Amino acid sequence: MLMQAQRSRLLIVDFQERLTPVISAADAAIARTRTLIAAASALGAPIDVTEQYPKGLGPTIAPIRDALPEGARFHEKITFSALRDPAFAAHLSSGRAEGRDQIVICGAEAHVCVLQSALDLAAAGYGVFLVADAIGSRAPLSVDLAIARARQAGCVVVNTEMVVFEWMERGGTEVFRAVSKLIK
């Protein structure tokens, strides 16, 4: 199944001020997430950002927050799985009713909130695409284990370029020229 921008939402999980500094290879995951944000913005895919207990872990980091378009939605949560937050679940459900049944997910920590969200989304019947080069944890092994478990549960593991090029569908357009520059 290909990802389609008109069916997708980008879900950015918990890239927060007090958590991100301890994430292994955080700079690379943040850069890839910024590419995903730009592509989603250019192609009309809605963007949702979760924040796990922001009073304790702080707000979303500036490099992510500053890249977001107007209309991106922030969701505070205390559940590790975003889908277990009733307000967020209702928000996704309304988008699903409008044909947004694919969730492209990135963020931190891969083995906790990202994984639990991905597993619950897959169990709820969403098409879940875990962006392997845009997730992170304190320990690299935790990322590897999260990817393996997500894959076993039916999530599709992808990278940023897969998302961008599948969302674009074709070359030779103004959107292609603008978005493909993000990959170079």
N, C-alpha and C positions, 0 to 999 in steps of 0.2 A: 504494500500500500504506500503510495506516495503521499508526502505531506503537501497540502494545498493551503495557500495563504487564506483563501476565503472560508476554509473550514477550521483554521487553527487559531489558538491563543498562545501567546508566549507567557509562561509562568516563571518568574524570577523569585527564587526562594531564599530569603534570609541573608543576603549579602549586607551585613550590618557592621557598624563601627567597632564594636567590641569583639566581634567574632572573626571578621575577615583577617585581621593581622596575624592570627595563628593558623590560618589555612595554608597548607603547602601549595606552592605554585599559584597563589592567589592572583598575581598579576596577569598571568596567561588566561585564567578563567574569567577574570573581569574584562580583559580585552575582547575575548570571544563573546561575552555577554553583550558588550557594547555593540559589536557587529550584529548580533541578533536583534538588538533594539532598533538599530538603524534599518535593518531589512524589514522588520515587522512594521515599523513606521511607514516606510516607503510603499509597502504592499498592503496596508490596511488591516493587518492582524492586530487585534487588541492585545494589550499588555497588562498583566496583573503582577503586582509585587507584594510578597508577604514579608511581614516583620514579626519575628518570634519575640514576644515579650520585650517591646522596644524600651520600656523603662529600665530594664536591666542590660539588654544587649545593644542599646542605642538604635538610632534610625538607620535607614539604608545609606550605604556609603556614598559620598559625593560623586565619584566617577560613574556610578550607575544612576543615581538620582538626577544628575545634570544631563545625562544622555536621554532621559525619558521624554517622550512627546507629551504635549497637553492631552489629557484624556486617559493617560495611564492611571490605573487604580491601585491604591495602596490598601492592604488588608492587614490589620493587627490580629495576631492570634496567640494563643497559649498552647494549643494542641500542636504536637509535632507534625502530624499530617494536616496539611491545609484543608483537605476535604472534610476533616472532622470538625472544622469550625462551621457552625450552622449558617452564618451569614455568607461565608465564602462559598459553601456548597450551594446555597440558593442562587448566588451570583452566577456560578458556573452553569447551573441548571437552566437559568434563563437564557444564557448564551447558547447552550446546547439546543434549546427549543428553536433557536434561530439558525441552526446548522453548524455551530462551532463545537464540533465533537472531537477535535484533535488538540492535544495539549503538548506543547513543546516546552520541556522543563529544564531549567538550569539553576545553579545556586549552590548553597552550602547549608549544612554539612551534608555531603553526598550520602553518608550512611545513616543519617538520622532524618531530618525533615524532608530532604529531597527524596530519599528512598521511600519513606512512609507515605508521602504525598503521591508518588508515582504508583506505588502498590495499590493504594486506595482508589486512585483514578482508574487504573486498569481494571480493578475488581468491579468498579461502577460502570464499565463498558466504554470508557473513553479510549480513543487511540492515543497512547502515551509514547512520546519520543524523548528519550533521555539524551541530552547533548553532552557526550562524554568529555569533550574538551572545554566545557563551560561549567563544570561542577568541581567542587573541592571539599576536602576534609583536612583535619590536622595531620593525619597520617596517610600517605599514598596507598597503603594496603586497604584502608577503609574505602577509598574510591573504587579500587578494584573489586572488592567484595560487594559494594553497592551495585556496580554495573552488572556483575554476575547474577546477583539475586534479582535485580529488575528484569534482566533478560529471561531468567527462568520463569518469571511471573507473567511474561507476555509483553513486556515493554520493548519497544524497538530502540536499540542503541545507535545513535547517529553522531555526526560531528557538525560543527557550525557550517561548513561548506555544503554539506548535504542539505541542511535546512534551507540555506539561502538559495541554492540552485533549484531545489524542488519547488520552493515557494515561487520563484520567478517563472518557471516553466519553459521559458524560451529566451533566446538572445535577440539582438537587433532592435531592442526597444529603448526608450529613454530610461525606463526603470532599470533595465539590464545594465546600461552604461553607468548609471549612478551607483547601483548596488554592487556591481562586480568590482568596482574600485575599492570596496571595503575589504575584499579578499586579498588584494595584491600587497 
